[in-house]
Each structure stands twice: as structure tokens, then as C-alpha cells.
Amino acid sequence: MNTLVLLAVSFGTAVMLTGLLRTAALHIGFLDKPVARSSHSIPTPIGGGLALVLPVFVASTFIFYAGQLEKGLFLSLFGAYAVAIVGLIDDLKNVHAMWRIPLHFGAALWSLFWLGEVPALDFGFFTLLNQSVLFVLALVALVWLTNLFNFMDGIDGLAGAELMFVTGFSLVTGISGIESGGSVLFTVACASAAGFLVWNWHPARIFMGDVGSSFAGFFIGLMALFTVQAGVMTYWTWLILLATFAVDATLTLACRFWRGDRWFEGHNTHAYQHAARKFQSHRKVTIATILVNLCWLSPLAIASVLYPSLGGLFSLIAVAPLAMLTVGLGAGRP
């Protein structure tokens, strides 16, 4: 199927599916009710992330049986679907972190087993080749990305816009080097994120929920490893692409841990949450993040693809000002 046609079909499907999910959530009372740390003030339907999970699942199954997706990648995706199921249960019944995190690690172990050898990490002056170390790093990274997207899904449109940006960039950058099955997955994920945003843009009429945010983070981690294996992107490229989320979530967590706060509990002290309160607008913060991604991070990500030996330097250039901005906005502080 032509990429533009697939984009249009996936977008339309996600728009309709999100609308149906919203109607169903209202009917059964599946609502996110505001609490003290919430960024919204009225009960809002939740579970819209299924509009991201289901299209990717259907697409991956179809192209696998059509012979366009390799078995290892297809089976590794079931780790992402398992994480989505855990997220859906968490949305319904609030799964404690002591159960949720081990399940995430289990899903990551499954996915890494089927994905195969973890690509080497090139620092420019040194290349890490030890598979045991690389496996552990990949395992931790997958679980961190899964939870990172959950942490950053706190204001209207932000997580959906990030997923659309990352998958869209990856599709355009790797379209000539990624096998057709991988391109289809990026296309469906990007268009589904855009379709979901029709309903999630401020003021949001439905939220992604853990089912969507955890799936998005895990899926991106898997596809990052896949593109590095294919040689069309680098680890540094992905760090740059995810810099807005990675810097905010990491520094916020580190600050809360340093302060002795109960860092594993929900809170509203991320830099983007402080910014939304300061400017009294979800829309402004989400648009600002999109502009940072497009105008600042995209050129550096492209440079890291063209000059992979300088990827670490480009990553430092990308991250440094974002780290200063994040600290300046009070990340991790009440």
C-alpha cells in the first residue's frame, strides 16, 4: 500500500476509533477524575491510547502473515502489547509499582530475546561491544522509556505530539533503509498518534491513559533498537529525538530522589507541568515542545545520522540547553 494512502487510512481509523472509545468510556464511567496533582479540572474519559495500540497490532499481524515483517520483530512487539495490557489494568484498578515494574521488565526481556543481538554503542573514541552489558543497558532503557512516557503524559496533547514527531522523523529518515514492514509500523503509529490528537488536543476530550503512554514508550524503544540494527539511525539520534522527554523526566526524578521525596509516587512537579501552570496553558507548552523538536532537535538528529562518530557531541549540544531550561522551570521542586 502506498505510504500516503496508509497514512490517510490509519489517521481516519484512529480518529473514528478514539471517538468510539470516548463514547464507550462515558457510557461505562471510565473517567479520570481530578485529584490535587491533576492538570485537568473535570472528569475526562480515559483509555484513548487503545487507538494507538490496536492499529499497530492489526498492522503488524497483517504484514507478518503477508511476509513483510520478520518473525523476530513481530514477536518482540508482543512485549509492547503486554505492557499495554498492564497499562489498561492500571487505568482500571491502579496497579502498584511493585507489581507493574517487574511486569515491564518481563516484557522487555521477552522483546529483547526475540529482537536478537543488541547493536554496539559507538562513543566515537570507544565502541561498547560486550553483549551482556549492552543487553542490560537495553533492558533498563526499555523499562525507563515505558515509564518516561507515562510521566510525561500529564497535559493535553503532549505525549501524542511527541509520539507523532518521533515516529514521523524516523519514517522520513529511514524510509530508504528500513524494510517495508518497519516502515509500515512507523507509518501506522505516526498517523494513529495524529488521529488521537484530534480528540486529545486542548481542551482534551479523552486521555491516552497508561495503556497508551506505556505502549508508546515501549514501542519507541523497540523501534529504536530495530533502526540501529538496520544501520539507518544511531542511539545518539534517538537520544536527541527524545531529549525533551528524557531530560525533564530524568532530572525531575533525580531532584525528587535527592530531596528525599517519595519519588515513586504520582506528582505534578515536572518542568512541563510547572510551565503549564506558569503560562496557564496546556496548548502553549505543547506547541513550544513541538517547535523545540522541529527547530532544535531535528537538525541535530539529522546531523547525528550523517556523522555518527560525532553523535555524542550532537547529543550534548541538544541536551545542555534543555537541561538548563528544565532546572530553571523548577523540575522536581514543589
Order of alpha helices (4+ residues) and beta strands (2+ residues): alpha-beta-beta-alpha-alpha-alpha-beta-beta-alpha-alpha-alpha-alpha-alpha-alpha-alpha-alpha-alpha-alpha
